[in-house]
């Protein structure tokens, strides 16, 4: 079954930003690519660069 456009991971994150969710949990094997995407989404949503705090199981909590 094809994934609906509104249910894409990027769209779900955009909806979460619009709903002012303070935290997102994302599992991904490409951490650098995901962090770049999240930084882009945050900048487009807020209209400016915002710090991106990241927690990984290998490096712990970083950012902010």
C-alpha positions, 0 to 999 in steps of 0.5 A: 500500500502506498504511503499517503503524502500527509503521512510522510515522516517529514510531514509528520515532523512538520505537523509536530512543530506546528503543534508545538511538540517539545520533543521528537523521537526518531530512529534512523540509521543515518544520523548526520542526514537526519540532523541536517534535515531536522535543522532545515525543518526547524529553520523553515518553521521558525524562520531562523536558525535554532539550536538542535539538541540531539541524544544518541545511544552512542554519544549521549545528549549534545547540543542546545 
